[in-house]
Amino acid sequence: MRAYDIIKKKRDKEKLSQKEISFMVKGFVDGTVPDYQMSAFLMSVFFNGMDDEETYQLTECMRTSGDIIKLDKIKGFTVDKHSTGGVGDKTSLVLGPVLAALGMKVAKMSGRGLGHTGGTIDKLEAIKGFSTELSPEQLIEAVNKFGVVIVGQTGNLVPADKKIYALRDVTATVDSVPLIASSIMSKKLAVENDGLVLDVKVGSGAFMKDLASARTLAKAMVGIGKIAGRKVTAVLTNMDEPLGEMVGNSCEVMEAIDTLQNKGPKVFTELVEVLCAEALKQKDPSITEENAINEVKRVLSDGSAYNKFLEMVKFQGGDVSMVEDYSKMPLATARAEFKAEKDGYIKKIQCEAVGIAGMMLGAGRETKDSVIDMGVGLKLVKHVGDKVTKGDVIATLFVNPGQNAAGALEKLKSAVEITPEKVEKPKLVLDIIS
Ligand code: URA
């Protein structure tokens, strides 16, 4: 078999076999297929696509390129969630405890933030002492005992994706449905959960800018799950503005705590309800949508989800008193306000620019080695569809001395569009594919 022939076949729009796809992936990982041939291969996939079977085979070759994390020592229905990324996305902090309160098992592996998007692991470290490194034995003990842990990624998970993604990044081949779907699903399926709920973001702040392309990606990922014999549901949700009100680290944990106590922002709570209801439907296919949503509402209002969060924080070494009284968590004391410069309706709040404003304040990493300031960030007071009058506060910034508040305010200015015409409030859930 030769890489040349496989590239030529895809270039000529022919279907590749499992053996051919495996030859390319294995060869690239072990160095026998050089960068220039893999680049040509990726570009041919970019232009000519892959069918469901090829996309699954690519995913499977990547998935098995490194460690596989088995969860068979965990008793019960294990479930995971993945978001395709956004700004202000603190969903995992709430979703894990909610699912545990609903009797499911969540061993959540999360990442750190880079660039304009935040990371769950960084946010949790705003709680003093919270450790995101647990031994496999501790992880299993905790999940069996109370249902949820959130830890950093460990082991050598899908090395093929790390290498292929780095090449895609410099060869203009990132935004290809089979390549994105196989990249995400190889990592998700390498951890052997029973169920998986995908939150596919749609809009200016997302990979997929419009509903049609988000649907295509969601179908590809659900299709891979189906061939792999896993339960996978994709929920397509709006990302034309940041999620909830808070963007930062400490402040996002505060919003998550509020939400776990059933007093969080409406839209964010709705997202948690819908994603958790989908997981519940995977566990119990006979439950109706309405009953599933009601179950989620119940664990948010009776304190059981919040209690799961407390148990998790305690087990992972975090200072529980900071959760019980979050005024003890770091929060910058100085404030700056971003105000409307004219009357009208908010049409758009560009997510990436808001994320960059947060990063300019010190809430995110410009490079892998940057140090995060847990206490800075911003609170969006107004949202898309809101009416504003000149001088109204749109966002309050939490600022520490020496940080670029002026730059962040300028960035926010570029993020927010105000129009004289009335703007409808956007729908959060755009579609569900399972
Ligand atoms: N996220 C991933 O993990 N991979 C992609 O290709 C795109 C987004």
Boltz pocket constraint, residues with backbone or C-beta under 6 A from the ligand:
constraints:
  - pocket:
      binder: B
      contacts: [[A, 84], [A, 174], [A, 179], [A, 180], [A, 181], [A, 183], [A, 184], [A, 207]]
      max_distance: 6.0
